[in-house]
């Protein structure tokens, strides 16, 4: 299992880095469209849609993405990040605390849009600002995820959310935050943001992304538990589905993109 996980991660990372640094902005946006499609299919399965409903949902998911690719719709990107931030910072913590089980399909499909479309958009916009900026933000989430996994396996005792995700522990969470602090210290030492007027705020934001990534992970775990499935899909050996791989990104990337986009949107000094 661990061998499959590492092998799949290596292949994905190789293709991801190649696309990140060698594709144009247009082709980068297009190359990420499968993330939307497979994510939409997996969310439709969680919502138990029929084949026709699933096809329509994928179409509705991809149409605004295509519009954002071929037209300058900065306002739509900004709106998506704002909506996503509100959802994750206000609604999801309450949802997780009470472990609500919503059965209304329309409501759940809207939630799927809030998970998947802003995440795709954030991949596009953060790369537009700077490839290394996107990579640094992703590094926070990946570092937190890897550290929590191994520290939790080795020293984890106290359950973080036993009724949602029994494998997660407070020891793993605290260890992940400590490792992220070390990662950010190294990043700041060699940073490309030294001349930015928002550099301190940006690193504080990236530190906050570590606990936010756990929120995304727990939310997807709750959705899968309520749907009675272990993984959102089987596309990625050792990882499950696309949603299993991007769960922590759904709650973090849009927030990072929002922070970077605010100066551009309101004509303030730029982050990059």
C-alpha positions as CSV (number, residue, x, y, z in Angstrom):
1,X,0.0,0.0,0.0
2,X,2.7,2.5,1.0
3,X,4.8,1.4,-2.0
4,X,1.8,2.0,-4.4
5,X,1.2,5.4,-2.7
6,X,4.9,6.5,-3.2
7,X,5.0,5.2,-6.8
8,X,1.8,7.0,-7.8
9,X,2.9,10.2,-6.0
10,X,6.2,10.1,-7.8
11,X,4.5,9.7,-11.2
12,X,2.0,12.5,-10.5
13,X,4.7,14.9,-9.2
14,X,6.8,14.3,-12.3
15,X,4.0,15.1,-14.7
16,X,2.8,18.0,-12.5
17,X,6.2,19.7,-12.4
18,X,6.7,19.2,-16.1
19,X,3.4,20.9,-16.8
20,X,4.0,23.6,-14.2
21,X,7.2,24.8,-15.7
22,X,6.9,24.0,-19.4
23,X,3.3,24.6,-20.4
24,X,2.0,28.0,-21.3
25,X,-0.8,29.5,-19.2
26,X,-3.5,28.4,-21.6
27,X,-2.3,24.8,-21.8
28,X,-1.8,24.7,-18.1
29,X,-5.4,25.6,-17.5
30,X,-6.6,23.0,-20.1
31,X,-4.3,20.3,-18.7
32,X,-6.0,20.8,-15.3
33,X,-9.5,20.2,-16.7
34,X,-9.4,16.4,-15.9
35,X,-9.2,17.4,-12.3
36,X,-12.6,19.0,-12.7
37,X,-14.1,16.1,-14.6
38,X,-12.9,13.3,-12.4
39,X,-13.6,15.3,-9.3
40,X,-17.1,16.0,-10.5
41,X,-17.7,12.3,-11.3
42,X,-16.5,11.2,-7.9
43,X,-18.6,13.8,-6.1
44,X,-21.6,12.7,-8.2
45,X,-21.0,9.2,-7.0
46,X,-21.0,10.4,-3.4
47,X,-24.3,12.1,-4.1
48,X,-25.6,8.9,-5.8
49,X,-26.6,10.4,-9.1
50,X,-27.8,8.5,-12.1
51,X,-25.6,8.2,-15.2
52,X,-27.5,11.0,-17.0
53,X,-27.4,13.3,-13.9
54,X,-23.7,12.6,-13.6
55,X,-23.0,13.6,-17.2
56,X,-25.0,16.8,-16.8
57,X,-23.2,17.7,-13.6
58,X,-19.8,17.2,-15.2
59,X,-20.9,19.5,-18.1
60,X,-22.1,22.2,-15.7
61,X,-18.9,21.9,-13.8
62,X,-16.7,22.3,-16.9
63,X,-18.6,25.1,-18.7
64,X,-17.6,27.9,-16.3
65,X,-14.0,26.7,-16.3
66,X,-13.9,26.9,-20.1
67,X,-15.4,30.4,-19.9
68,X,-12.7,31.4,-17.4
69,X,-10.0,30.0,-19.7
70,X,-10.9,31.8,-22.8
71,X,-12.3,35.1,-21.4
72,X,-10.7,37.4,-18.9
73,X,-13.1,36.7,-16.0
74,X,-11.0,37.8,-13.0
75,X,-14.2,38.8,-11.2
76,X,-15.4,35.2,-11.4
77,X,-12.2,33.9,-9.9
78,X,-12.4,36.4,-7.1
79,X,-16.0,35.5,-6.5
80,X,-15.2,31.8,-6.3
81,X,-12.4,32.3,-3.8
82,X,-14.6,34.6,-1.6
83,X,-17.4,32.1,-1.6
84,X,-15.1,29.2,-0.9
85,X,-13.4,31.1,2.0
86,X,-16.8,31.8,3.5
87,X,-17.9,28.2,3.2
88,X,-14.7,26.8,4.8
89,X,-14.3,29.3,7.6
90,X,-17.9,29.5,8.7
91,X,-20.1,26.6,7.5
92,X,-17.8,23.6,7.4
93,X,-16.5,23.7,11.1
94,X,-20.2,23.7,12.3
95,X,-21.0,20.9,9.8
96,X,-18.2,18.8,11.1
97,X,-19.0,19.5,14.7
98,X,-22.6,18.3,14.3
99,X,-21.8,15.8,11.6
100,X,-24.8,16.8,9.6
101,X,-26.0,14.4,6.9
102,X,-27.7,16.3,4.1
103,X,-29.7,14.3,1.7
104,X,-30.9,17.0,-0.6
105,X,-29.1,16.4,-3.9
106,X,-29.3,19.9,-5.2
107,X,-27.7,21.3,-2.0
108,X,-24.9,18.6,-2.2
109,X,-24.2,19.3,-5.8
110,X,-23.8,23.0,-5.0
111,X,-21.3,22.0,-2.3
112,X,-19.4,20.0,-4.9
113,X,-19.1,23.2,-7.0
114,X,-17.7,25.0,-3.9
115,X,-15.1,22.2,-3.4
116,X,-13.9,21.5,-6.9
117,X,-14.3,24.6,-9.1
118,X,-12.5,27.1,-6.8
119,X,-9.6,24.6,-6.4
120,X,-9.1,24.3,-10.1
121,X,-9.3,28.1,-10.4
122,X,-6.7,28.5,-7.7
123,X,-4.3,26.2,-9.5
124,X,-4.7,28.4,-12.5
125,X,-4.4,31.8,-10.8
126,X,-1.6,31.0,-8.4
127,X,0.5,29.7,-11.3
128,X,-0.4,32.9,-13.2
129,X,1.2,34.9,-10.4
130,X,4.3,32.7,-10.2
131,X,5.0,29.0,-10.6
132,X,7.2,28.9,-7.5
133,X,4.4,30.7,-5.5
134,X,2.0,27.8,-6.4
135,X,4.7,25.3,-5.6
136,X,5.5,26.9,-2.2
137,X,1.9,26.9,-1.2
138,X,1.4,23.3,-2.3
139,X,4.6,22.5,-0.3
140,X,2.9,23.6,2.9
141,X,-0.1,21.2,2.4
142,X,2.1,18.3,1.2
143,X,4.5,18.8,4.1
144,X,1.7,18.9,6.6
145,X,0.1,15.8,5.1
146,X,3.3,13.7,5.0
147,X,4.4,14.8,8.5
148,X,1.0,14.1,10.0
149,X,0.9,10.7,8.4
150,X,4.3,9.5,9.6
151,X,4.3,11.2,13.0
152,X,0.8,10.0,13.7
153,X,1.7,6.4,12.8
154,X,4.8,6.5,15.1
155,X,3.6,8.5,18.1
156,X,-0.2,9.0,17.6
157,X,-2.3,8.1,20.6
158,X,-5.0,10.8,21.1
159,X,-7.7,10.8,18.3
160,X,-8.3,14.1,16.5
161,X,-11.8,13.2,15.2
162,X,-12.5,9.6,16.1
163,X,-16.0,9.5,14.6
164,X,-15.0,11.1,11.3
165,X,-11.4,9.9,10.6
166,X,-10.1,7.4,13.3
167,X,-6.6,7.4,11.8
168,X,-5.9,11.1,12.6
169,X,-4.3,12.0,15.9
170,X,-3.5,15.2,17.8
171,X,0.1,14.1,17.9
172,X,0.2,13.9,14.1
173,X,-1.5,17.3,13.8
174,X,0.9,19.1,16.2
175,X,3.9,17.4,14.6
176,X,2.7,18.5,11.2
177,X,2.4,22.2,12.3
178,X,5.9,22.1,13.8
179,X,7.3,20.6,10.5
180,X,5.4,23.3,8.5
181,X,7.0,26.0,10.7
182,X,10.4,24.6,9.9
183,X,9.5,24.4,6.2
184,X,8.4,28.1,6.2
185,X,11.5,29.2,8.0
186,X,13.6,27.6,5.2
187,X,11.3,29.1,2.6
188,X,11.6,32.5,4.0
189,X,15.4,32.2,4.2
190,X,15.5,31.7,0.4
191,X,12.3,33.5,-0.4
192,X,11.3,35.2,-3.6
193,X,8.8,37.4,-1.7
194,X,11.4,39.4,0.3
195,X,10.4,42.6,-1.6
196,X,6.7,42.2,-1.2
197,X,4.9,44.6,1.2
198,X,2.8,41.6,2.4
199,X,5.5,39.1,3.0
200,X,4.9,38.7,6.7
201,X,1.2,38.3,6.2
202,X,1.7,35.8,3.4
203,X,3.9,33.5,5.6
204,X,1.3,33.8,8.4
205,X,-1.4,32.8,5.9
206,X,0.7,29.8,4.8
207,X,1.1,28.7,8.5
208,X,-2.7,28.9,8.8
209,X,-3.0,26.6,5.8
210,X,-1.7,23.6,7.8
211,X,-4.8,23.4,10.1
212,X,-7.0,24.4,7.2
213,X,-5.8,21.5,5.2
214,X,-6.9,19.2,8.0
215,X,-10.4,20.7,7.7
216,X,-10.6,19.8,4.1
217,X,-9.3,16.3,4.8
218,X,-11.9,15.7,7.6
219,X,-14.7,17.1,5.5
220,X,-14.1,14.6,2.7
221,X,-13.7,11.8,5.2
222,X,-17.2,12.7,6.6
223,X,-18.7,12.7,3.1
224,X,-17.2,9.3,2.3
225,X,-18.3,7.9,5.7
226,X,-21.9,9.1,5.2
227,X,-21.9,7.7,1.6
228,X,-20.6,4.3,2.9
229,X,-17.4,4.3,0.8
230,X,-13.7,4.1,1.7
231,X,-12.3,6.1,-1.2
232,X,-13.8,8.6,-3.5
233,X,-12.6,6.6,-6.5
234,X,-9.9,4.1,-7.7
235,X,-8.1,6.2,-10.4
236,X,-4.9,6.7,-8.4
237,X,-3.4,3.4,-6.9
238,X,-2.5,3.9,-3.3
239,X,-4.4,7.2,-3.1
240,X,-7.9,6.4,-4.2
241,X,-9.6,9.0,-6.3
242,X,-8.9,12.6,-7.3
243,X,-10.9,13.9,-4.4
244,X,-8.8,11.8,-2.0
245,X,-5.7,13.5,-3.4
246,X,-7.0,17.1,-3.4
247,X,-9.2,17.0,-0.3
248,X,-6.7,19.2,1.7
249,X,-6.3,21.5,-1.3
250,X,-10.0,22.3,-1.5
251,X,-9.9,24.2,1.8
252,X,-6.5,25.9,1.3
253,X,-5.6,26.8,-2.3
254,X,-8.6,29.1,-2.8
255,X,-7.7,31.0,0.4
256,X,-4.1,31.5,-0.8
257,X,-5.4,32.6,-4.2
258,X,-7.8,35.1,-2.6
259,X,-5.0,36.6,-0.6
260,X,-2.8,37.0,-3.7
261,X,-5.7,38.3,-5.8
262,X,-7.0,41.0,-3.5
263,X,-4.2,43.5,-4.4
264,X,-4.8,42.8,-8.1
265,X,-8.5,43.2,-7.8
266,X,-8.4,46.4,-5.8
267,X,-5.3,47.9,-7.4
268,X,-3.1,47.7,-4.3
269,X,0.6,46.9,-4.1
270,X,1.0,43.4,-5.5
271,X,2.0,40.3,-3.5
272,X,4.3,39.2,-6.4
